[in-house]
Amino acid sequence: MKAVKFLRHYGAYTLGDVAGFDDERADQLIVQKIAEEIEGQGARRAQDQAATSASQGQSKPAARKV
């Protein structure tokens, strides 16, 4: 899992949002310059929040494919 910070609007995410994705999806967003990978404390916090939200059934709606 990788944490990314969005560089522009994408689906339910807006500029500056941080979210965790599986490695393959995160890499796609990075290559398309939609998001950038974050590391360190912020990345760990985003991964923890994503795991907590998923376990509680809370999440943003799925982004539409471009």
mmCIF file of the N, C-alpha and C atoms, coordinates in Angstrom:
data_MODEL
# 
_entry.id   MODEL 
# 
loop_
_atom_site.group_PDB 
_atom_site.id 
_atom_site.type_symbol 
_atom_site.label_atom_id 
_atom_site.label_alt_id 
_atom_site.label_comp_id 
_atom_site.label_asym_id 
_atom_site.label_entity_id 
_atom_site.label_seq_id 
_atom_site.pdbx_PDB_ins_code 
_atom_site.Cartn_x 
_atom_site.Cartn_y 
_atom_site.Cartn_z 
_atom_site.occupancy 
_atom_site.B_iso_or_equiv 
_atom_site.pdbx_formal_charge 
_atom_site.auth_seq_id 
_atom_site.auth_comp_id 
_atom_site.auth_asym_id 
_atom_site.auth_atom_id 
_atom_site.pdbx_PDB_model_num 
ATOM 1   N N  . MET A 1 1  ? 0.841   -1.173 0.000   1.00 0.00 ? 1  MET A N  1 
ATOM 2   C CA . MET A 1 1  ? 0.000   0.000  0.000   1.00 0.00 ? 1  MET A CA 1 
ATOM 3   C C  . MET A 1 1  ? 0.888   1.239  0.000   1.00 0.00 ? 1  MET A C  1 
ATOM 4   N N  . LYS A 1 2  ? 0.474   2.224  -0.784  1.00 0.00 ? 2  LYS A N  1 
ATOM 5   C CA . LYS A 1 2  ? 1.191   3.496  -0.864  1.00 0.00 ? 2  LYS A CA 1 
ATOM 6   C C  . LYS A 1 2  ? 0.219   4.631  -0.547  1.00 0.00 ? 2  LYS A C  1 
ATOM 7   N N  . ALA A 1 3  ? 0.751   5.650  0.089   1.00 0.00 ? 3  ALA A N  1 
ATOM 8   C CA . ALA A 1 3  ? -0.029  6.854  0.347   1.00 0.00 ? 3  ALA A CA 1 
ATOM 9   C C  . ALA A 1 3  ? 0.311   7.884  -0.721  1.00 0.00 ? 3  ALA A C  1 
ATOM 10  N N  . VAL A 1 4  ? -0.718  8.538  -1.236  1.00 0.00 ? 4  VAL A N  1 
ATOM 11  C CA . VAL A 1 4  ? -0.512  9.570  -2.248  1.00 0.00 ? 4  VAL A CA 1 
ATOM 12  C C  . VAL A 1 4  ? -1.235  10.852 -1.846  1.00 0.00 ? 4  VAL A C  1 
ATOM 13  N N  . LYS A 1 5  ? -0.714  11.952 -2.348  1.00 0.00 ? 5  LYS A N  1 
ATOM 14  C CA . LYS A 1 5  ? -1.345  13.259 -2.160  1.00 0.00 ? 5  LYS A CA 1 
ATOM 15  C C  . LYS A 1 5  ? -1.778  13.737 -3.540  1.00 0.00 ? 5  LYS A C  1 
ATOM 16  N N  . PHE A 1 6  ? -3.035  14.103 -3.659  1.00 0.00 ? 6  PHE A N  1 
ATOM 17  C CA . PHE A 1 6  ? -3.582  14.490 -4.957  1.00 0.00 ? 6  PHE A CA 1 
ATOM 18  C C  . PHE A 1 6  ? -3.112  15.876 -5.360  1.00 0.00 ? 6  PHE A C  1 
ATOM 19  N N  . LEU A 1 7  ? -2.708  15.982 -6.630  1.00 0.00 ? 7  LEU A N  1 
ATOM 20  C CA . LEU A 1 7  ? -2.219  17.233 -7.194  1.00 0.00 ? 7  LEU A CA 1 
ATOM 21  C C  . LEU A 1 7  ? -3.309  18.000 -7.930  1.00 0.00 ? 7  LEU A C  1 
ATOM 22  N N  . ARG A 1 8  ? -4.423  17.305 -8.165  1.00 0.00 ? 8  ARG A N  1 
ATOM 23  C CA . ARG A 1 8  ? -5.562  17.942 -8.838  1.00 0.00 ? 8  ARG A CA 1 
ATOM 24  C C  . ARG A 1 8  ? -6.816  17.132 -8.527  1.00 0.00 ? 8  ARG A C  1 
ATOM 25  N N  . HIS A 1 9  ? -7.941  17.666 -8.917  1.00 0.00 ? 9  HIS A N  1 
ATOM 26  C CA . HIS A 1 9  ? -9.225  16.992 -8.699  1.00 0.00 ? 9  HIS A CA 1 
ATOM 27  C C  . HIS A 1 9  ? -9.245  15.674 -9.451  1.00 0.00 ? 9  HIS A C  1 
ATOM 28  N N  . TYR A 1 10 ? -9.736  14.635 -8.800  1.00 0.00 ? 10 TYR A N  1 
ATOM 29  C CA . TYR A 1 10 ? -9.865  13.322 -9.432  1.00 0.00 ? 10 TYR A CA 1 
ATOM 30  C C  . TYR A 1 10 ? -10.994 12.575 -8.736  1.00 0.00 ? 10 TYR A C  1 
ATOM 31  N N  . GLY A 1 11 ? -12.108 12.396 -9.415  1.00 0.00 ? 11 GLY A N  1 
ATOM 32  C CA . GLY A 1 11 ? -13.253 11.711 -8.821  1.00 0.00 ? 11 GLY A CA 1 
ATOM 33  C C  . GLY A 1 11 ? -13.702 12.419 -7.552  1.00 0.00 ? 11 GLY A C  1 
ATOM 34  N N  . ALA A 1 12 ? -13.740 11.689 -6.454  1.00 0.00 ? 12 ALA A N  1 
ATOM 35  C CA . ALA A 1 12 ? -14.176 12.248 -5.172  1.00 0.00 ? 12 ALA A CA 1 
ATOM 36  C C  . ALA A 1 12 ? -13.049 12.961 -4.437  1.00 0.00 ? 12 ALA A C  1 
ATOM 37  N N  . TYR A 1 13 ? -11.845 12.925 -4.976  1.00 0.00 ? 13 TYR A N  1 
ATOM 38  C CA . TYR A 1 13 ? -10.679 13.520 -4.322  1.00 0.00 ? 13 TYR A CA 1 
ATOM 39  C C  . TYR A 1 13 ? -10.392 14.903 -4.889  1.00 0.00 ? 13 TYR A C  1 
ATOM 40  N N  . THR A 1 14 ? -9.932  15.796 -4.047  1.00 0.00 ? 14 THR A N  1 
ATOM 41  C CA . THR A 1 14 ? -9.606  17.151 -4.483  1.00 0.00 ? 14 THR A CA 1 
ATOM 42  C C  . THR A 1 14 ? -8.147  17.455 -4.172  1.00 0.00 ? 14 THR A C  1 
ATOM 43  N N  . LEU A 1 15 ? -7.669  18.553 -4.698  1.00 0.00 ? 15 LEU A N  1 
ATOM 44  C CA . LEU A 1 15 ? -6.294  18.990 -4.494  1.00 0.00 ? 15 LEU A CA 1 
ATOM 45  C C  . LEU A 1 15 ? -5.926  18.930 -3.010  1.00 0.00 ? 15 LEU A C  1 
ATOM 46  N N  . GLY A 1 16 ? -4.849  18.238 -2.697  1.00 0.00 ? 16 GLY A N  1 
ATOM 47  C CA . GLY A 1 16 ? -4.367  18.173 -1.330  1.00 0.00 ? 16 GLY A CA 1 
ATOM 48  C C  . GLY A 1 16 ? -4.870  16.991 -0.521  1.00 0.00 ? 16 GLY A C  1 
ATOM 49  N N  . ASP A 1 17 ? -5.897  16.281 -1.000  1.00 0.00 ? 17 ASP A N  1 
ATOM 50  C CA . ASP A 1 17 ? -6.371  15.094 -0.285  1.00 0.00 ? 17 ASP A CA 1 
ATOM 51  C C  . ASP A 1 17 ? -5.262  14.050 -0.238  1.00 0.00 ? 17 ASP A C  1 
ATOM 52  N N  . VAL A 1 18 ? -5.227  13.294 0.840   1.00 0.00 ? 18 VAL A N  1 
ATOM 53  C CA . VAL A 1 18 ? -4.267  12.208 1.001   1.00 0.00 ? 18 VAL A CA 1 
ATOM 54  C C  . VAL A 1 18 ? -5.057  10.916 1.163   1.00 0.00 ? 18 VAL A C  1 
ATOM 55  N N  . ALA A 1 19 ? -4.638  9.887  0.438   1.00 0.00 ? 19 ALA A N  1 
ATOM 56  C CA . ALA A 1 19 ? -5.339  8.603  0.508   1.00 0.00 ? 19 ALA A CA 1 
ATOM 57  C C  . ALA A 1 19 ? -4.354  7.468  0.268   1.00 0.00 ? 19 ALA A C  1 
ATOM 58  N N  . GLY A 1 20 ? -4.711  6.292  0.731   1.00 0.00 ? 20 GLY A N  1 
ATOM 59  C CA . GLY A 1 20 ? -3.883  5.113  0.529   1.00 0.00 ? 20 GLY A CA 1 
ATOM 60  C C  . GLY A 1 20 ? -4.488  4.214  -0.542  1.00 0.00 ? 20 GLY A C  1 
ATOM 61  N N  . PHE A 1 21 ? -3.641  3.674  -1.414  1.00 0.00 ? 21 PHE A N  1 
ATOM 62  C CA . PHE A 1 21 ? -4.072  2.790  -2.490  1.00 0.00 ? 21 PHE A CA 1 
ATOM 63  C C  . PHE A 1 21 ? -3.109  1.617  -2.583  1.00 0.00 ? 21 PHE A C  1 
ATOM 64  N N  . ASP A 1 22 ? -3.570  0.527  -3.216  1.00 0.00 ? 22 ASP A N  1 
ATOM 65  C CA . ASP A 1 22 ? -2.647  -0.575 -3.472  1.00 0.00 ? 22 ASP A CA 1 
ATOM 66  C C  . ASP A 1 22 ? -1.551  -0.045 -4.402  1.00 0.00 ? 22 ASP A C  1 
ATOM 67  N N  . ASP A 1 23 ? -0.408  -0.694 -4.410  1.00 0.00 ? 23 ASP A N  1 
ATOM 68  C CA . ASP A 1 23 ? 0.759   -0.197 -5.139  1.00 0.00 ? 23 ASP A CA 1 
ATOM 69  C C  . ASP A 1 23 ? 0.483   0.051  -6.619  1.00 0.00 ? 23 ASP A C  1 
ATOM 70  N N  . GLU A 1 24 ? -0.216  -0.862 -7.264  1.00 0.00 ? 24 GLU A N  1 
ATOM 71  C CA . GLU A 1 24 ? -0.471  -0.726 -8.696  1.00 0.00 ? 24 GLU A CA 1 
ATOM 72  C C  . GLU A 1 24 ? -1.310  0.515  -9.000  1.00 0.00 ? 24 GLU A C  1 
ATOM 73  N N  . ARG A 1 25 ? -2.381  0.727  -8.237  1.00 0.00 ? 25 ARG A N  1 
ATOM 74  C CA . ARG A 1 25 ? -3.247  1.894  -8.470  1.00 0.00 ? 25 ARG A CA 1 
ATOM 75  C C  . ARG A 1 25 ? -2.520  3.192  -8.142  1.00 0.00 ? 25 ARG A C  1 
ATOM 76  N N  . ALA A 1 26 ? -1.757  3.191  -7.055  1.00 0.00 ? 26 ALA A N  1 
ATOM 77  C CA . ALA A 1 26 ? -0.995  4.398  -6.683  1.00 0.00 ? 26 ALA A CA 1 
ATOM 78  C C  . ALA A 1 26 ? 0.000   4.748  -7.783  1.00 0.00 ? 26 ALA A C  1 
ATOM 79  N N  . ASP A 1 27 ? 0.684   3.743  -8.325  1.00 0.00 ? 27 ASP A N  1 
ATOM 80  C CA . ASP A 1 27 ? 1.646   3.998  -9.396  1.00 0.00 ? 27 ASP A CA 1 
ATOM 81  C C  . ASP A 1 27 ? 0.964   4.585  -10.630 1.00 0.00 ? 27 ASP A C  1 
ATOM 82  N N  . GLN A 1 28 ? -0.232  4.118  -10.953 1.00 0.00 ? 28 GLN A N  1 
ATOM 83  C CA . GLN A 1 28 ? -0.973  4.672  -12.095 1.00 0.00 ? 28 GLN A CA 1 
ATOM 84  C C  . GLN A 1 28 ? -1.268  6.154  -11.872 1.00 0.00 ? 28 GLN A C  1 
ATOM 85  N N  . LEU A 1 29 ? -1.710  6.500  -10.676 1.00 0.00 ? 29 LEU A N  1 
ATOM 86  C CA . LEU A 1 29 ? -2.028  7.903  -10.373 1.00 0.00 ? 29 LEU A CA 1 
ATOM 87  C C  . LEU A 1 29 ? -0.771  8.777  -10.443 1.00 0.00 ? 29 LEU A C  1 
ATOM 88  N N  . ILE A 1 30 ? 0.350   8.230  -10.002 1.00 0.00 ? 30 ILE A N  1 
ATOM 89  C CA . ILE A 1 30 ? 1.610   8.976  -10.014 1.00 0.00 ? 30 ILE A CA 1 
ATOM 90  C C  . ILE A 1 30 ? 2.086   9.187  -11.451 1.00 0.00 ? 30 ILE A C  1 
ATOM 91  N N  . VAL A 1 31 ? 2.056   8.148  -12.273 1.00 0.00 ? 31 VAL A N  1 
ATOM 92  C CA . VAL A 1 31 ? 2.490   8.240  -13.668 1.00 0.00 ? 31 VAL A CA 1 
ATOM 93  C C  . VAL A 1 31 ? 1.624   9.245  -14.431 1.00 0.00 ? 31 VAL A C  1 
ATOM 94  N N  . GLN A 1 32 ? 0.331   9.281  -14.132 1.00 0.00 ? 32 GLN A N  1 
ATOM 95  C CA . GLN A 1 32 ? -0.586  10.201 -14.806 1.00 0.00 ? 32 GLN A CA 1 
ATOM 96  C C  . GLN A 1 32 ? -0.513  11.615 -14.236 1.00 0.00 ? 32 GLN A C  1 
ATOM 97  N N  . LYS A 1 33 ? 0.361   11.815 -13.245 1.00 0.00 ? 33 LYS A N  1 
ATOM 98  C CA . LYS A 1 33 ? 0.560   13.119 -12.594 1.00 0.00 ? 33 LYS A CA 1 
ATOM 99  C C  . LYS A 1 33 ? -0.722  13.639 -11.938 1.00 0.00 ? 33 LYS A C  1 
ATOM 100 N N  . ILE A 1 34 ? -1.524  12.706 -11.463 1.00 0.00 ? 34 ILE A N  1 
ATOM 101 C CA . ILE A 1 34 ? -2.732  13.049 -10.723 1.00 0.00 ? 34 ILE A CA 1 
ATOM 102 C C  . ILE A 1 34 ? -2.393  13.187 -9.241  1.00 0.00 ? 34 ILE A C  1 
ATOM 103 N N  . ALA A 1 35 ? -1.395  12.407 -8.809  1.00 0.00 ? 35 ALA A N  1 
ATOM 104 C CA . ALA A 1 35 ? -1.007  12.402 -7.405  1.00 0.00 ? 35 ALA A CA 1 
ATOM 105 C C  . ALA A 1 35 ? 0.491   12.171 -7.294  1.00 0.00 ? 35 ALA A C  1 
ATOM 106 N N  . GLU A 1 36 ? 1.024   12.443 -6.103  1.00 0.00 ? 36 GLU A N  1 
ATOM 107 C CA . GLU A 1 36 ? 2.422   12.162 -5.825  1.00 0.00 ? 36 GLU A CA 1 
ATOM 108 C C  . GLU A 1 36 ? 2.502   11.297 -4.573  1.00 0.00 ? 36 GLU A C  1 
ATOM 109 N N  . GLU A 1 37 ? 3.493   10.422 -4.541  1.00 0.00 ? 37 GLU A N  1 
ATOM 110 C CA . GLU A 1 37 ? 3.648   9.549  -3.380  1.00 0.00 ? 37 GLU A CA 1 
ATOM 111 C C  . GLU A 1 37 ? 4.183   10.360 -2.204  1.00 0.00 ? 37 GLU A C  1 
ATOM 112 N N  . ILE A 1 38 ? 3.657   10.072 -1.030  1.00 0.00 ? 38 ILE A N  1 
ATOM 113 C CA . ILE A 1 38 ? 4.181   10.714 0.170   1.00 0.00 ? 38 ILE A CA 1 
ATOM 114 C C  . ILE A 1 38 ? 4.784   9.627  1.055   1.00 0.00 ? 38 ILE A C  1 
ATOM 115 N N  . GLU A 1 39 ? 5.773   10.012 1.805   1.00 0.00 ? 39 GLU A N  1 
ATOM 116 C CA . GLU A 1 39 ? 6.460   9.067  2.672   1.00 0.00 ? 39 GLU A CA 1 
ATOM 117 C C  . GLU A 1 39 ? 6.566   9.656  4.068   1.00 0.00 ? 39 GLU A C  1 
ATOM 118 N N  . GLY A 1 40 ? 6.969   8.838  4.988   1.00 0.00 ? 40 GLY A N  1 
ATOM 119 C CA . GLY A 1 40 ? 7.177   9.294  6.355   1.00 0.00 ? 40 GLY A CA 1 
ATOM 120 C C  . GLY A 1 40 ? 5.905   9.273  7.171   1.00 0.00 ? 40 GLY A C  1 
ATOM 121 N N  . GLN A 1 41 ? 5.808   10.178 8.123   1.00 0.00 ? 41 GLN A N  1 
ATOM 122 C CA . GLN A 1 41 ? 4.701   10.226 9.078   1.00 0.00 ? 41 GLN A CA 1 
ATOM 123 C C  . GLN A 1 41 ? 3.351   10.389 8.384   1.00 0.00 ? 41 GLN A C  1 
ATOM 124 N N  . GLY A 1 42 ? 3.274   11.245 7.392   1.00 0.00 ? 42 GLY A N  1 
ATOM 125 C CA . GLY A 1 42 ? 2.015   11.470 6.686   1.00 0.00 ? 42 GLY A CA 1 
ATOM 126 C C  . GLY A 1 42 ? 1.542   10.229 5.955   1.00 0.00 ? 42 GLY A C  1 
ATOM 127 N N  . ALA A 1 43 ? 2.469   9.489  5.365   1.00 0.00 ? 43 ALA A N  1 
ATOM 128 C CA . ALA A 1 43 ? 2.118   8.262  4.653   1.00 0.00 ? 43 ALA A CA 1 
ATOM 129 C C  . ALA A 1 43 ? 1.575   7.228  5.620   1.00 0.00 ? 43 ALA A C  1 
ATOM 130 N N  . ARG A 1 44 ? 2.215   7.073  6.751   1.00 0.00 ? 44 ARG A N  1 
ATOM 131 C CA . ARG A 1 44 ? 1.773   6.084  7.739   1.00 0.00 ? 44 ARG A CA 1 
ATOM 132 C C  . ARG A 1 44 ? 0.377   6.431  8.251   1.00 0.00 ? 44 ARG A C  1 
ATOM 133 N N  . ARG A 1 45 ? 0.130   7.706  8.510   1.00 0.00 ? 45 ARG A N  1 
ATOM 134 C CA . ARG A 1 45 ? -1.178  8.153  8.992   1.00 0.00 ? 45 ARG A CA 1 
ATOM 135 C C  . ARG A 1 45 ? -2.256  7.887  7.945   1.00 0.00 ? 45 ARG A C  1 
ATOM 136 N N  . ALA A 1 46 ? -1.963  8.149  6.668   1.00 0.00 ? 46 ALA A N  1 
ATOM 137 C CA . ALA A 1 46 ? -2.929  7.918  5.596   1.00 0.00 ? 46 ALA A CA 1 
ATOM 138 C C  . ALA A 1 46 ? -3.246  6.432  5.463   1.00 0.00 ? 46 ALA A C  1 
ATOM 139 N N  . GLN A 1 47 ? -2.230  5.593  5.573   1.00 0.00 ? 47 GLN A N  1 
ATOM 140 C CA . GLN A 1 47 ? -2.452  4.152  5.481   1.00 0.00 ? 47 GLN A CA 1 
ATOM 141 C C  . GLN A 1 47 ? -3.297  3.664  6.647   1.00 0.00 ? 47 GLN A C  1 
ATOM 142 N N  . ASP A 1 48 ? -3.019  4.162  7.849   1.00 0.00 ? 48 ASP A N  1 
ATOM 143 C CA . ASP A 1 48 ? -3.803  3.772  9.020   1.00 0.00 ? 48 ASP A CA 1 
ATOM 144 C C  . ASP A 1 48 ? -5.260  4.205  8.877   1.00 0.00 ? 48 ASP A C  1 
ATOM 145 N N  . GLN A 1 49 ? -5.478  5.429  8.383   1.00 0.00 ? 49 GLN A N  1 
ATOM 146 C CA . GLN A 1 49 ? -6.837  5.926  8.202   1.00 0.00 ? 49 GLN A CA 1 
ATOM 147 C C  . GLN A 1 49 ? -7.574  5.128  7.135   1.00 0.00 ? 49 GLN A C  1 
ATOM 148 N N  . ALA A 1 50 ? -6.894  4.770  6.067   1.00 0.00 ? 50 ALA A N  1 
ATOM 149 C CA . ALA A 1 50 ? -7.526  3.985  5.006   1.00 0.00 ? 50 ALA A CA 1 
ATOM 150 C C  . ALA A 1 50 ? -7.932  2.614  5.531   1.00 0.00 ? 50 ALA A C  1 
ATOM 151 N N  . ALA A 1 51 ? -7.062  2.006  6.318   1.00 0.00 ? 51 ALA A N  1 
ATOM 152 C CA . ALA A 1 51 ? -7.370  0.693  6.887   1.00 0.00 ? 51 ALA A CA 1 
ATOM 153 C C  . ALA A 1 51 ? -8.531  0.781  7.867   1.00 0.00 ? 51 ALA A C  1 
ATOM 154 N N  . THR A 1 52 ? -8.561  1.824  8.689   1.00 0.00 ? 52 THR A N  1 
ATOM 155 C CA . THR A 1 52 ? -9.635  2.007  9.660   1.00 0.00 ? 52 THR A CA 1 
ATOM 156 C C  . THR A 1 52 ? -10.965 2.256  8.949   1.00 0.00 ? 52 THR A C  1 
ATOM 157 N N  . SER A 1 53 ? -10.955 3.120  7.952   1.00 0.00 ? 53 SER A N  1 
ATOM 158 C CA . SER A 1 53 ? -12.178 3.419  7.203   1.00 0.00 ? 53 SER A CA 1 
ATOM 159 C C  . SER A 1 53 ? -12.714 2.176  6.511   1.00 0.00 ? 53 SER A C  1 
ATOM 160 N N  . ALA A 1 54 ? -11.815 1.408  5.911   1.00 0.00 ? 54 ALA A N  1 
ATOM 161 C CA . ALA A 1 54 ? -12.244 0.199  5.202   1.00 0.00 ? 54 ALA A CA 1 
ATOM 162 C C  . ALA A 1 54 ? -12.843 -0.811 6.172   1.00 0.00 ? 54 ALA A C  1 
ATOM 163 N N  . SER A 1 55 ? -12.252 -0.938 7.359   1.00 0.00 ? 55 SER A N  1 
ATOM 164 C CA . SER A 1 55 ? -12.758 -1.914 8.320   1.00 0.00 ? 55 SER A CA 1 
ATOM 165 C C  . SER A 1 55 ? -14.101 -1.478 8.910   1.00 0.00 ? 55 SER A C  1 
ATOM 166 N N  . GLN A 1 56 ? -14.374 -0.180 8.894   1.00 0.00 ? 56 GLN A N  1 
ATOM 167 C CA . GLN A 1 56 ? -15.635 0.331  9.422   1.00 0.00 ? 56 GLN A CA 1 
ATOM 168 C C  . GLN A 1 56 ? -16.661 0.547  8.317   1.00 0.00 ? 56 GLN A C  1 
ATOM 169 N N  . GLY A 1 57 ? -16.286 0.194  7.092   1.00 0.00 ? 57 GLY A N  1 
ATOM 170 C CA . GLY A 1 57 ? -17.213 0.346  5.971   1.00 0.00 ? 57 GLY A CA 1 
ATOM 171 C C  . GLY A 1 57 ? -17.376 1.776  5.520   1.00 0.00 ? 57 GLY A C  1 
ATOM 172 N N  . GLN A 1 58 ? -16.459 2.649  5.885   1.00 0.00 ? 58 GLN A N  1 
ATOM 173 C CA . GLN A 1 58 ? -16.526 4.050  5.489   1.00 0.00 ? 58 GLN A CA 1 
ATOM 174 C C  . GLN A 1 58 ? -15.457 4.315  4.443   1.00 0.00 ? 58 GLN A C  1 
ATOM 175 N N  . SER A 1 59 ? -15.839 4.969  3.378   1.00 0.00 ? 59 SER A N  1 
ATOM 176 C CA . SER A 1 59 ? -14.867 5.366  2.370   1.00 0.00 ? 59 SER A CA 1 
ATOM 177 C C  . SER A 1 59 ? -15.509 6.374  1.449   1.00 0.00 ? 59 SER A C  1 
ATOM 178 N N  . LYS A 1 60 ? -14.662 7.040  0.694   1.00 0.00 ? 60 LYS A N  1 
ATOM 179 C CA . LYS A 1 60 ? -15.179 7.922  -0.335  1.00 0.00 ? 60 LYS A CA 1 
ATOM 180 C C  . LYS A 1 60 ? -15.718 7.052  -1.462  1.00 0.00 ? 60 LYS A C  1 
ATOM 181 N N  . PRO A 1 61 ? -16.658 7.552  -2.237  1.00 0.00 ? 61 PRO A N  1 
ATOM 182 C CA . PRO A 1 61 ? -17.144 6.768  -3.359  1.00 0.00 ? 61 PRO A CA 1 
ATOM 183 C C  . PRO A 1 61 ? -16.007 6.452  -4.328  1.00 0.00 ? 61 PRO A C  1 
ATOM 184 N N  . ALA A 1 62 ? -16.130 5.363  -5.035  1.00 0.00 ? 62 ALA A N  1 
ATOM 185 C CA . ALA A 1 62 ? -15.095 4.964  -5.999  1.00 0.00 ? 62 ALA A CA 1 
ATOM 186 C C  . ALA A 1 62 ? -14.967 6.028  -7.080  1.00 0.00 ? 62 ALA A C  1 
ATOM 187 N N  . ALA A 1 63 ? -13.734 6.302  -7.458  1.00 0.00 ? 63 ALA A N  1 
ATOM 188 C CA . ALA A 1 63 ? -13.488 7.279  -8.500  1.00 0.00 ? 63 ALA A CA 1 
ATOM 189 C C  . ALA A 1 63 ? -13.852 6.667  -9.835  1.00 0.00 ? 63 ALA A C  1 
ATOM 190 N N  . ARG A 1 64 ? -14.338 7.492  -10.721 1.00 0.00 ? 64 ARG A N  1 
ATOM 191 C CA . ARG A 1 64 ? -14.700 6.985  -12.031 1.00 0.00 ? 64 ARG A CA 1 
ATOM 192 C C  . ARG A 1 64 ? -13.422 6.884  -12.861 1.00 0.00 ? 64 ARG A C  1 
ATOM 193 N N  . LYS A 1 65 ? -13.362 5.872  -13.706 1.00 0.00 ? 65 LYS A N  1 
ATOM 194 C CA . LYS A 1 65 ? -12.177 5.646  -14.521 1.00 0.00 ? 65 LYS A CA 1 
ATOM 195 C C  . LYS A 1 65 ? -12.151 6.648  -15.640 1.00 0.00 ? 65 LYS A C  1 
ATOM 196 N N  . VAL A 1 66 ? -10.959 7.129  -15.922 1.00 0.00 ? 66 VAL A N  1 
ATOM 197 C CA . VAL A 1 66 ? -10.773 8.129  -16.976 1.00 0.00 ? 66 VAL A CA 1 
ATOM 198 C C  . VAL A 1 66 ? -10.266 7.474  -18.223 1.00 0.00 ? 66 VAL A C  1 
# 
